[in-house]
C-alpha cells in the first residue's frame, strides 16, 4: 500500500516518523536499559539502540537514585548488568546485539528457504542506495547489516557537503531516511546480522550469518565498507568503549561533557568530530602525524577548527601511552620534531585514523587488491567486465568503501549503490529490454 498509494503513503510515513521522533526525544515507550554509566557493554547497547533510532531510557546503576529500587523490582543483580527491561515485563540480562535486535523487532524473520533476487551485505550509504533502487524496481531484496544502518557515515555528527542539504544533516538521520525508503518499497532488513562466509560454489549464492542462519540470493552486492583502524599501544583493547571511541555522537559527548578530549586523525570525520565535541567539551585536542590538516581535510572544516578557541591542533604528534583504571584517565603524546612528551587528563580519546576493508567473509570468492579491497571492472587478464562494479564472479558486485579504487565519500557511495542495480537487472534478465 505504501508503494502503490503515494498520497496515503506520505501521510502515514510522516505520522510514523514524527511519532518515533517524539518517542526518542522524550524517552517514552521502548525499553529501559540499566547498567553502569561508563560500562563498555552498557555503552554498546545504548549506542546500538541510538543508532537504530529505537526509543529507550537509560538508568545508570552507579548514579541514578532510583536504580536500586528499579533493580529490586525486576529481580536484577549487579552480576546481571547491563540488563534491558521490556514490556511484559521481560528482562534481558547481558544481551548480545543480535539477541536484543530480535526481541525488540529490529530484524525481520528470515525464511531460510526463500531465494531473494538481491542480497545487499552492508547498510552504509552504498548498500542502502542499492536496496532502495533494487526494491523500487521490483527486485526482492534483503539487506544484511552487522550493527546499524549508515555504516561509518552513520556516526557522523553532521554531513555538510552532501548535495541537497545546505544546512547539513547527521549521518544517522540520512541513514534513517534511506532505511525507511528501502522498507517502503519492500526491502527486508536483517539488522545485527554479520555475514561470516560467502559460498560462491553454487547458485543461488549462500551467505552464512554469524548466528548460524543463512541467506540465499541470485545476486549479491558487497557493500560492507570498512572497519576502524586502531592504535598500536599497550592496554588499547582494555580501554575500548571505556574512554576510547570511534564515533562522536550524543552518547559519547554526554560522557565527556566539560572534560578535555582528544581526536586522533586528520580527515573529514575527525574534523566533524572535533567541531561537534567542542560544543560540550572543555577543550578539544586534534592530533595529526603530518604537518597539518589542509592536505587531508575539507577547507570549510579547516577554517572552523583554526578559528575555534576551544580546539588546538597538534601537528607531528602521535599518542605514546594510555593510563587509567577501569576507565581511560590520561593520555600521553609526543611531538616527533622535538621529542617533547605531554600528558593530559582526558574524558575521551576519539580515534579516526582511517579504516580497513571488511572483506574477510568473502572467503576467497573474489579477487582482492593488496589492501584487501574488492577488485572490480576487469578480470585477471585485464579484460573489461560488463560493469565497473562487477567482479570476476558473475552476479556478485562491490560498491562503496569495500571496492578498490572507490572515492571514500557519502555521495559517491550513494551513486555507486544506485547505478549497480542496472547491472544486476542485466544479469538477472539477460534477454530483457
C-alpha positions as CSV (number, residue, x, y, z in Angstrom):
1,X,0.0,0.0,0.0
2,X,2.8,2.4,0.9
3,X,4.4,1.8,-2.5
4,X,1.2,1.9,-4.5
5,X,-0.7,4.8,-2.9
6,X,1.6,7.9,-2.8
7,X,-1.0,10.2,-1.2
8,X,-1.8,7.9,1.7
9,X,1.8,6.8,1.9
10,X,3.0,10.4,2.6
11,X,0.5,10.9,5.4
12,X,1.3,7.5,7.0
13,X,5.0,7.8,6.7
14,X,5.1,11.3,8.1
15,X,2.9,10.3,11.0
16,X,5.1,7.3,11.9
17,X,8.3,9.3,11.6
18,X,7.1,12.2,13.8
19,X,5.7,9.7,16.3
20,X,9.1,7.9,16.5
21,X,10.9,11.2,16.9
22,X,8.6,12.2,19.7
23,X,9.4,8.9,21.5
24,X,13.1,9.4,21.1
25,X,13.1,13.0,22.2
26,X,11.0,12.4,25.3
27,X,12.3,8.9,26.1
28,X,8.8,7.4,26.0
29,X,7.9,3.9,25.1
30,X,10.6,1.4,24.0
31,X,12.6,-0.2,26.7
32,X,14.7,0.6,29.8
33,X,18.4,0.0,29.9
34,X,20.0,-0.5,33.3
35,X,23.8,-0.6,33.7
36,X,26.9,1.3,34.9
37,X,27.2,4.7,33.1
38,X,30.7,4.0,31.8
39,X,30.4,0.3,31.3
40,X,31.5,-0.9,27.9
41,X,28.5,-3.2,27.5
42,X,26.1,-0.5,28.7
43,X,27.5,1.8,26.1
44,X,27.4,-0.9,23.4
45,X,23.7,-1.5,24.0
46,X,22.9,2.2,24.3
47,X,24.8,3.0,21.1
48,X,23.1,0.1,19.3
49,X,19.6,1.4,20.1
50,X,20.5,5.0,19.5
51,X,22.0,4.3,16.0
52,X,18.9,2.2,15.2
53,X,16.6,5.0,16.4
54,X,14.9,2.7,18.9
55,X,13.2,4.6,21.9
56,X,14.8,3.8,25.2
57,X,15.6,5.2,28.6
58,X,18.9,4.6,30.4
59,X,19.1,4.2,34.2
60,X,22.8,4.5,35.4
61,X,23.2,1.9,38.2
62,X,26.1,3.9,39.7
63,X,24.5,7.3,39.5
64,X,20.7,7.3,39.5
65,X,19.0,7.4,42.9
66,X,16.1,5.2,41.8
67,X,18.4,2.5,40.3
68,X,18.4,0.2,43.4
69,X,14.6,0.1,43.7
70,X,14.2,-0.5,40.0
71,X,16.7,-3.4,40.1
72,X,15.0,-4.9,43.1
73,X,11.6,-4.6,41.5
74,X,12.7,-6.6,38.4
75,X,15.0,-9.0,40.2
76,X,18.2,-7.7,38.7
77,X,21.5,-8.2,40.5
78,X,24.8,-6.4,39.8
79,X,26.0,-9.5,38.1
80,X,23.1,-9.2,35.6
81,X,24.2,-5.7,34.4
82,X,23.6,-4.4,31.9
83,X,20.0,-5.5,31.6
84,X,17.2,-4.4,29.3
85,X,13.7,-4.3,30.7
86,X,11.0,-4.8,28.1
87,X,7.2,-4.6,28.4
88,X,5.7,-7.7,29.9
89,X,7.9,-7.3,31.9
90,X,10.7,-9.2,30.2
91,X,14.3,-8.8,31.4
92,X,17.2,-9.5,29.1
93,X,20.3,-9.9,31.1
94,X,23.6,-9.0,29.4
95,X,22.1,-9.5,25.9
96,X,24.1,-9.5,22.7
97,X,23.2,-7.0,20.0
98,X,21.6,-9.7,17.8
99,X,19.5,-11.0,20.8
100,X,18.3,-7.5,21.6
101,X,17.6,-6.8,17.9
102,X,15.4,-9.9,17.7
103,X,13.5,-9.2,20.9
104,X,12.7,-5.6,20.1
105,X,11.7,-6.3,16.5
106,X,14.6,-4.7,14.5
107,X,15.2,-7.8,12.5
108,X,12.5,-9.2,10.2
109,X,12.1,-13.0,10.4
110,X,14.3,-14.9,8.0
111,X,12.9,-17.6,5.7
112,X,15.9,-19.8,5.0
113,X,14.2,-21.5,2.1
114,X,13.5,-18.2,0.3
115,X,15.7,-17.1,-2.5
116,X,16.0,-13.3,-2.9
117,X,16.8,-11.6,-6.2
118,X,19.4,-9.4,-4.5
119,X,21.2,-9.7,-1.1
120,X,22.9,-6.4,-0.1
121,X,25.6,-7.0,2.5
122,X,26.2,-3.8,4.4
123,X,23.8,-0.9,5.1
124,X,26.1,2.0,4.6
125,X,25.2,4.8,2.1
126,X,26.1,2.5,-0.9
127,X,24.2,-0.5,0.4
128,X,21.1,1.4,1.3
129,X,21.1,3.1,-2.1
130,X,21.4,-0.3,-3.8
131,X,18.5,-1.6,-1.6
132,X,16.2,1.4,-2.4
133,X,16.7,1.2,-6.1
134,X,16.6,-2.6,-6.3
135,X,13.4,-2.8,-4.2
136,X,11.7,0.1,-6.0
137,X,12.3,-1.7,-9.3
138,X,10.6,-4.8,-8.2
139,X,13.5,-7.0,-7.2
140,X,13.1,-9.0,-4.0
141,X,15.8,-7.5,-1.8
142,X,17.3,-8.3,1.6
143,X,19.8,-6.0,3.4
144,X,22.2,-7.7,5.9
145,X,23.8,-5.3,8.4
146,X,26.1,-6.1,11.3
147,X,25.2,-3.2,13.6
148,X,23.0,-0.3,12.3
149,X,22.1,1.4,9.1
150,X,24.6,4.1,8.0
151,X,27.9,2.4,8.3
152,X,30.7,4.8,9.3
153,X,28.8,7.7,7.7
154,X,26.0,6.9,10.2
155,X,28.3,8.0,13.1
156,X,29.0,11.4,11.6
157,X,27.5,14.3,13.6
158,X,26.9,16.4,10.6
159,X,27.5,16.0,6.8
160,X,27.5,19.4,5.2
161,X,28.9,18.6,1.7
162,X,26.1,16.3,0.6
163,X,24.0,17.6,-2.3
164,X,20.6,19.0,-1.3
165,X,21.3,19.6,2.4
166,X,22.8,23.2,2.6
167,X,22.5,23.3,6.4
168,X,23.9,19.7,6.8
169,X,22.4,16.5,8.0
170,X,23.6,14.0,10.6
171,X,24.7,10.7,9.2
172,X,22.2,8.9,11.4
173,X,19.3,11.0,10.0
174,X,20.4,10.4,6.4
175,X,20.7,6.6,7.0
176,X,17.4,6.5,8.8
177,X,15.6,8.1,5.9
178,X,17.3,5.8,3.5
179,X,16.3,2.8,5.6
180,X,12.6,3.9,5.7
181,X,12.7,4.3,1.9
182,X,14.1,0.8,1.4
183,X,11.4,-0.7,3.7
184,X,8.7,1.4,2.0
185,X,9.5,-0.3,-1.3
186,X,9.5,-3.8,0.3
187,X,13.2,-4.4,1.1
188,X,13.8,-6.8,4.1
189,X,16.2,-5.8,6.8
190,X,18.3,-8.2,8.8
191,X,19.9,-5.9,11.5
192,X,22.7,-7.1,13.8
193,X,23.4,-10.0,11.4
194,X,27.0,-10.2,10.4
195,X,27.9,-12.1,7.3
196,X,30.5,-14.7,8.2
197,X,31.0,-16.6,4.9
198,X,30.1,-16.3,1.2
199,X,29.6,-19.6,-0.6
200,X,30.0,-19.0,-4.3
201,X,30.4,-22.6,-5.3
202,X,26.8,-23.0,-6.2
203,X,23.9,-20.8,-7.3
204,X,21.9,-19.2,-5.9
205,X,24.7,-17.9,-3.7
206,X,24.5,-18.6,0.0
207,X,25.6,-16.1,2.7
208,X,26.2,-17.7,6.1
209,X,25.5,-15.5,9.1
210,X,27.2,-15.5,12.5
211,X,24.1,-16.7,14.3
212,X,24.1,-19.9,12.2
213,X,21.4,-18.9,9.8
214,X,21.9,-18.3,6.1
215,X,20.5,-16.2,3.2
216,X,20.3,-17.2,-0.4
217,X,20.2,-14.8,-3.3
218,X,20.7,-14.8,-7.1
219,X,22.8,-11.7,-7.0
220,X,25.0,-10.3,-4.2
221,X,26.1,-6.7,-3.6
222,X,29.2,-6.4,-1.4
223,X,28.8,-3.1,0.5
224,X,30.4,-4.0,3.8
225,X,32.6,-0.9,3.9
226,X,35.5,-0.7,6.3
227,X,36.2,-1.1,10.0
228,X,38.1,1.4,12.1
229,X,41.8,1.1,12.4
230,X,43.4,1.0,15.9
231,X,46.4,2.5,17.5
232,X,49.2,0.0,18.3
233,X,49.5,0.8,22.0
234,X,49.6,-1.3,25.3
235,X,46.2,-1.5,27.0
236,X,44.5,-0.2,24.0
237,X,41.9,-3.1,23.9
238,X,41.3,-2.6,27.6
239,X,40.1,1.0,27.1
240,X,37.9,0.4,24.0
241,X,34.5,1.6,25.0
242,X,35.9,2.7,28.3
243,X,37.4,6.0,27.1
244,X,38.4,5.1,23.5
245,X,35.7,5.8,20.9
246,X,35.4,5.6,17.2
247,X,32.4,7.9,16.8
248,X,31.4,11.3,18.2
249,X,27.7,11.1,18.8
250,X,25.4,12.5,21.6
251,X,26.1,9.4,23.7
252,X,29.9,10.0,23.8
253,X,29.5,13.7,24.1
254,X,27.5,13.3,27.3
255,X,30.1,11.1,28.8
256,X,32.8,13.7,28.1
257,X,30.9,16.8,29.0
258,X,33.0,19.6,30.4
259,X,36.2,17.5,30.1
260,X,39.2,17.7,27.8
261,X,39.1,15.2,24.9
262,X,41.5,14.4,22.0
263,X,40.7,13.4,18.4
264,X,43.3,11.4,16.5
265,X,43.2,11.9,12.8
266,X,43.2,14.5,10.0
267,X,40.3,13.5,7.8
268,X,36.8,14.9,7.5
269,X,35.4,12.5,10.1
270,X,38.0,13.8,12.6
271,X,37.2,17.4,11.8
272,X,33.4,16.9,12.1
273,X,34.0,15.1,15.5
274,X,36.2,17.9,16.8
275,X,33.6,20.6,15.9
276,X,30.8,18.5,17.4
277,X,32.6,17.8,20.6
278,X,33.8,21.4,21.0
279,X,30.2,22.4,21.8
280,X,30.2,20.4,25.1
281,X,33.8,19.5,25.9
282,X,36.1,21.8,28.0
283,X,38.7,21.6,25.2
284,X,39.4,19.5,22.1
285,X,42.9,18.5,21.0
286,X,43.3,17.3,17.4
287,X,46.4,15.1,17.0
288,X,47.8,14.6,13.5
289,X,51.0,12.9,12.4
290,X,51.6,15.3,9.5
291,X,52.2,19.0,9.3
292,X,48.5,20.0,9.5
293,X,45.0,19.5,8.3
294,X,44.9,21.1,4.9
295,X,46.2,18.2,2.9
296,X,43.5,15.7,4.2
297,X,40.5,17.8,5.4
298,X,37.9,19.9,3.5
299,X,38.7,23.6,3.7
300,X,35.4,24.5,5.4
301,X,36.2,22.3,8.3
302,X,39.8,23.5,8.5
303,X,38.7,27.1,8.7
304,X,36.2,26.4,11.5
305,X,38.8,24.4,13.5
306,X,41.6,27.0,13.3
307,X,39.3,29.8,14.3
308,X,37.7,27.9,17.3
309,X,39.1,28.9,20.7
310,X,38.2,25.5,22.1
311,X,40.2,23.4,19.6
312,X,44.0,23.1,19.4
313,X,45.7,21.3,16.5
314,X,48.9,19.4,17.4
315,X,50.9,18.6,14.2
316,X,53.6,16.0,14.0
317,X,52.1,14.3,17.1
318,X,51.4,10.7,18.0
319,X,50.0,9.0,21.0
320,X,52.5,7.1,23.1
321,X,50.8,5.8,26.2
322,X,47.4,5.3,27.8
323,X,46.8,5.3,31.5
324,X,43.8,4.7,33.8
325,X,41.9,2.2,36.0
326,X,38.6,0.9,34.8
327,X,38.4,3.9,32.6
328,X,40.9,5.8,30.5
329,X,42.1,8.7,32.6
330,X,45.3,10.1,31.0
331,X,46.9,10.1,27.6
332,X,50.5,10.9,26.7
333,X,51.6,12.1,23.3
334,X,54.9,13.1,21.7
335,X,56.0,15.8,19.2
336,X,58.1,13.9,16.7
337,X,60.1,17.0,15.8
338,X,61.2,17.9,19.4
339,X,60.7,14.7,21.2
340,X,58.7,16.6,23.9
341,X,56.1,14.5,25.7
342,X,52.8,15.9,27.1
343,X,50.4,14.2,29.5
344,X,46.7,15.2,29.6
345,X,43.8,14.0,31.6
346,X,41.1,13.3,29.1
347,X,37.5,12.3,29.2
348,X,37.7,10.6,25.9
349,X,40.1,9.6,23.1
350,X,38.4,9.6,19.6
351,X,40.4,7.5,17.1
352,X,39.7,8.3,13.5
353,X,42.8,7.2,11.6
354,X,41.2,5.5,8.6
355,X,39.8,2.1,8.0
356,X,40.5,-1.4,6.7
357,X,38.0,-3.2,4.4
358,X,35.5,-5.7,5.8
359,X,36.2,-8.4,3.2
360,X,37.3,-11.4,5.2
361,X,33.9,-13.0,4.9
362,X,34.3,-13.3,1.2
363,X,36.5,-16.4,1.8
364,X,38.4,-16.3,-1.5
365,X,35.3,-15.9,-3.8
366,X,36.5,-12.6,-5.1
367,X,39.9,-11.2,-6.1
368,X,41.2,-8.6,-3.6
369,X,43.9,-6.0,-4.1
370,X,46.9,-5.6,-1.7
371,X,44.9,-3.6,0.7
372,X,42.1,-6.2,0.9
373,X,39.6,-4.2,-1.2
374,X,37.5,-5.9,-3.8
375,X,38.8,-5.6,-7.4
376,X,36.1,-4.7,-9.9
377,X,35.6,-3.7,-13.5
378,X,38.1,-6.1,-15.1
379,X,39.2,-9.7,-14.9
380,X,42.7,-11.0,-14.1
381,X,43.7,-10.8,-17.8
382,X,42.7,-7.1,-17.9
383,X,39.6,-7.6,-19.9
384,X,36.8,-5.1,-19.1
385,X,33.8,-6.6,-17.4
386,X,30.2,-5.8,-18.0
387,X,30.1,-3.2,-15.2
388,X,32.7,-1.1,-13.3
389,X,31.2,-2.7,-10.2
390,X,31.2,-6.3,-11.4
391,X,33.6,-8.8,-10.0
392,X,35.1,-11.9,-11.7
393,X,32.3,-14.0,-10.2
394,X,29.1,-13.5,-12.2
395,X,26.3,-11.9,-10.2
396,X,28.5,-10.5,-7.4
397,X,29.2,-6.8,-7.3
398,X,31.1,-4.5,-5.0
399,X,30.2,-0.8,-4.2
400,X,31.3,1.8,-1.7
401,X,34.3,1.7,0.6
402,X,34.9,-2.0,0.2
403,X,35.5,-1.6,-3.6
404,X,39.1,-1.0,-4.8
405,X,39.5,2.5,-6.2
406,X,36.3,3.9,-4.8
407,X,36.1,7.5,-3.7
408,X,35.5,7.4,0.0
409,X,32.6,9.9,0.2
410,X,29.0,9.5,1.0
411,X,27.8,11.0,-2.3
412,X,29.9,8.6,-4.3
413,X,28.8,5.6,-2.3
414,X,25.1,6.5,-2.9
415,X,25.9,6.9,-6.6
416,X,27.6,3.5,-6.9
417,X,24.8,1.8,-5.0
418,X,22.1,3.2,-7.3
419,X,24.0,2.6,-10.5
420,X,24.9,-1.0,-9.8
421,X,21.2,-2.0,-9.9
422,X,21.2,-1.6,-13.7
423,X,23.9,-4.2,-14.0
424,X,22.0,-6.5,-11.7
425,X,19.0,-6.3,-13.9
426,X,21.0,-7.2,-16.9
427,X,22.5,-10.2,-15.1
428,X,19.1,-11.5,-13.8
429,X,17.3,-11.0,-17.1
430,X,19.9,-11.1,-19.9
431,X,17.1,-11.0,-22.5
432,X,15.3,-8.0,-21.1
433,X,15.0,-4.7,-22.8
